[in-house]
Amino acid sequence: VLAQRLLRRICSNCKTTYKPDEVELDAAKMPATMTLRELRFTEEAIKDMIARAPKDAAPLLAKVTPDTTIAEMPFFKGKGCDACAGSGLKGRQGAYEVMFMTPNLRKLILQNVGAAEIKDAAIEGGMLTLRMDGLIKVWKGITTLEQVVRETSA
């Protein structure tokens, strides 16, 4: 099962780090004190994020663990330049949610359990939701928190 959304990319010419304010974090339903573990990120997902981070984000992600808070995570945005016509955004990037059929999921589906239970089991099995994949792209400096909130709010 696959879902996808397109997110606007941050312009590589004017990308900069910043600290989001409480309003932005509230829109994402993530208080600054929330940990990655509370967002249901697994050790494997965090290691993969660090391993695949671009050169500019890699040093900022090097010491991330499941107990790292949102306030400690790097956030990026574009300042605006001639290359992006002042918007700070240039191009598009996909955010994906892929749920592989596992024996456990098959069993739950055959038992006619609800969608929420199936989603919980899939996340425990390592699935990244659209929001989780988008957040990884935010922390890697690919897109903005605003884009992820806008495209994954459901």
Disulfide bonds with the S-S distance in Angstrom:
none
